[in-house]
Amino acid sequence: MEREKRASKYLGSVRFYRHLIVGMVLGGLLLSTGLAVFWGVENRQLKSAAPVSVEQEQALAPVQMVLPDGVAAGEEGIAYQTAHPTLYAEERDFAFAPDQEKTVYLTFDDGPTQRTGEILDVLDQYGVKATFFVVYRDDETSKELYREIVARGHTIGVHSASHDYRKVYQSVDSYLDDFDQMYQQIYEVAGVRPDLFRFPGGSVNAYNMDLYQEIIAEMLRRGFVYYDWNVGSGDTMRGATAATIADRVVGGMPEKRGIVLLHDSANKTQTVQALPQIIQRLQAQGYSFAPLDRTVRPCTFGYQSE
C-alpha cells in the first residue's frame, strides 16, 4: 500500500515530467507501464553556432509520441497544471512525418512590424511559405498583419506577449501567463489556435536555466510543439548586411534540412533585403521551402549537463 501511495505521488509530479523529457531527448524512456516514448531531437549546444551535422540528422528517425491525458495537480501541489484550463493544443499527439529532403524552413521572430508586409511580399514573389513566431501588439495595423500572415498561407505561432525575459522566466506560472496572452490574441484576431511556439531566447538560455526542463515538460503535457533552430542568420549582429546574412544562412545550411532563425523587426531592413538572395541561392542548390507544422520533427537545443 505504501508503494502504491508513493507511485501515485510520483505520477504527474514535476519530477515525473522531468524524467520523461530527459528520457525523450536521450533517445527514449521506458515507463513503468511499459510505454516506450521517444522524442526525436537534433541535439546542439545553445552556444554553438555550428549547424546539426548530416550524420546527426540521419540518425534521427520520424517518431510518434502520445502524451498521457491531462494530470490534475496532485498531492505535491503542482498548481500551474490547473492554471489556464483551456490552454491546450487541439491535437495532443506528436506524429512526425519523414523528413523532407533538402527542405528549408524560414522562421521570423518578433513581428508584426513595419517589415512584416515587406517580408510577405518577397515570400509571395518567390512562392515561398514560412513561419512567423509573433509577439503581442494590439494596434489595428498589427492585428491586420496577424490576419495577413494567415491569409497568405503561412504558419503563425506563439513567441511571447512581453518578450521580457526576466518577467517571462520568473516561474512556470509567469511563462504560462505570457504564453496564454499571446495565444488568445492570435485566436481572437486571426481565428486560429496556434499549436507551435518558440521560446524567447530559445528553449535553453541564460534566463531559464533553473526552469527550462519544467516549462518544456508542462508545454508538452499541454500538447504544444516548440522549435529552436539549426541555422542562424546573424541578422541581429552589429554590422550585419544583406550580404552577410545571406552568406551565413546559405553557408550554414545542412544538406538535409534547415530551420532558419530570422527576425521581423522594424530596424531589420537588411533581413528583408537578404531574403531574395537566400531564396535564389538555395533554390539553385536544389532546396525547397516549406512552413512548419506539427508534423515537422522539431529542432531543439540540447539539455545542459547538471
N, C-alpha and C positions, 0 to 999 in steps of 0.2 A: 504493500500500500504506500509506504514512504517513497519507494522508487517511482511509482505512478505519479505521486504528487510532484516530485522533482521534475519528471518528464513534462508534466502539464505546465509547470512554471517556465520551463525552457522553451517550449513551442510558442512562437510568436514574440519572444523576447528580443531585445536588441542583440544579445549575444548569438541567438539563433540566426538572425539575418546577417550578422557579420560573418559567421561561419559559412553561411550559404553563399554569399557573394564572393568571399575569398576563394572558396572551393571552385566556383564557376570560372573565375579568372585563371586559376591554376590548371584548369582542364577538366573539372567535373567533381562533384561531391556526391558520395554515396550516402543518401539519407537513411535513417534508421528504419524507415518504412520500405526501403528497397528501391526508392525512386532515384534514378541517376539523372543528374541535371548538369548540363554543360553549357557554358556561356562562351561563345567564340569571341575572342577579342584580339586586337593587334597590340601586343604589349610594347610600350615605349616609355621611356622616362620623360617626364614633363620638361626637364631642362635640356633635353637633346633635340637638336634641330634636324637630325638625320631622319629620313623617311623610313617607314617599315620596309624591311628587305623583302625581295621576291620570295626568298625561302620561307620567311615567316608567314607571308600571305598564303603560300601554297600549303603550309602546314595546318591552316585553319579551315575547317570544312563547314559548310552550312549546317546549322543546328536547329532543333526545335526545342523550346522550353515552355512549360506551362507552370505558371506560378500558382501556389495554393490560394484558395479563396481567402478573402479578407479576414484577418485575425483580429478580433476585438482586443482592446488593451487588457492585458492580463493582470495577474496579481502583482507583477513588478511595476505596474503603473505607467505604461508607455502611452501617455496622454495624447501625443501627436498622432497616434494611429487612428484616433477618433475625431481629430480635427478635420475640418473641411470635408464632411461626409460625402459630398458629391464630386470631389476631386479624384476621379478615377478615369483612366482611359477607357474608351468604349470597347476596345479589344484588350484582353489581358494575356493573350498567349503570344509567345515570341517564336514565330516561324520564319526563319530567314531563308530567302531564296539562294540558289547557287550564285556565286559572284559573277557579275558580267565582266568579261574580259575587256581590258583597256577602256575602262569607264572612268570619267571624271565627274565628281560631284562638287560643283561650285556652291559654296555657302557664304552668306553675307550676314554678319553680326551688326547689331546696334541700330538698325533702322527702325522706323522710316525717317528719312531726312530729305533734304533738297536733292540728294544724289539718287534717291530711290527710283524716281521716274526715268532718269538718265540710264541707270543700270537696266531697268526693264526694257527700255528702247533698244539698247545694244543687244540684249539677250534675244529680243524679238527679231532683230535684224539677222541673227545667225540661227534662228530656230532652236535656241538652247533653253532648257528649263533648269531652274536652280532652286535653292532652298534659302529662305530668309528667317533667321532667328531674331525676333524683334523685341524691342523694349516698349515700355508704356508711354504713350503720348495720347492726349485727349483732345487735341485741336482737330477741327474738321478736315484740314488738309491731310493730317496723318491718318485719320480714320479712313479717308478715301484711298490712301495708299495701301492700308491693310487690305481693303476690298480689292484694289487693283492687283496686288500680288496674287491673290486667289483667282481672280477673274482671268488672269493671263496664264493660268495653269501651273503656277509654281507652288512649292510646298511652303507653308508658313508654320513656324514653330516658336516655342517659348524660349526667350533668352533670360530676361529679367524685367521686373517692373521698375525697380530703382537703379539697378546696376551699381549699387553702393556695396562694395564687397564687405565692409565691416558690418553693415546692417544685415545683409543677406545671410552671412555666415556666422551670426551670433549663436544660433541654435538651429536644430531641425525645425522647430516651430516657426522661426523667423524665415527660414528658407521656404517653407510651405506657404506662409502668408504672402511672400513676394511672388512666388510662382502662381498662386491662385489668382492674385490680382491681374497678372498678365494673361493667364488662361481665360479668365472671364471676359477681359477686354477683347481678346481675339474672337471669342464665341459671340459676344453681343454685337460686335461691329461687323465682323466678316462672315459670321454664320457657320463657322467650322469649329470643331472641337479638336484642337491640336494634340497629337499624342507623341510628338517628337520635341526634344528640347536640347539646349546646350547650356552647360553651366557657365556663369560669368567667370572668366579666367580659366576655363577648362575644369574638368572633373576633379583634378588634384592640383591644388595651388597653395600659395603661402598663407592664404586666409582661412582655409578649411581643413588644415592638416589633422586637427583633432576630431573632425566631424564627417569627413567625406564618405567614409565607409557607411556610416549610419544614414546619411542623406541618400546615398545611392541605393542602399537597401530599401528604404522607405519608398523612393520613387519607383523602383522596380516592382515592389509589392503593389503599388497602385497602377501598374501596367504601362508606365511611360518608358520610352526608349531615348537614351541620350547618346549624343555623338560628339566626340572630340574631333581631332583632325590629324592627318599624317603628312600634309603638305602645308607649310606656312608660306605666306606671300611676302612678309616683311613690310606690308603697307603701312604699319604704324611706326616704323623705324624712322629716326630723323634722317632727312635727306633722301628718302625713298622717291623714286621717279617711276614713271610708267615703264621704262625700260628695265629698271632693276626689279620691279615687281614681276614683270613677265618672265624675266630670266630666272628668278628664284622659283616661280611656280613650275615653269617648263623643265628647268634643270632638276628640280626635286621630285618630279612625278615618278612614282613607282611604275613598273612595267604593267602590273595587273590592274590596279585601280587607285585613285587618289581622292581623298576628301580634303578640299582646299579651304583654308581659312582666309576670307577677305572681309573687309569692313565697309559697311554702308554708313559712312559718317560724313557730316556736312563738309568737312575740310579735306576729304579724301578724293579730290578731283583726279588725282593720279591713278587711283584704283579704277575709276571709270575709263580713263584713257588707256589703261593696260589691258582691259578686257578684250578688245578686238585682237590684240597681239596674242594673248593667251589662247583664245579660241582658235584662231587661224593656225598657229604653230602646232597645237596639239591635234587638231583635226588632220593636219598634214602628216602627222606621225601615226595616224590611224586610230586615234582615240575618239570615243563618242561621249556625249554629255547626258546626264540624267539628274532629276531631282531625287532627294532622299525620300523614302517612305519606310514604314515599319517592317517591310520585308528585306530591307538592305541591312546586311550584317554591320553592326556598329564598329567604329574605330574608337578605341578608348585608351586613355593613359594607363600605364601600369601602376598598381598599388606600390606605395613606398614601403621599404622594409622597416620593420619596427625595431 
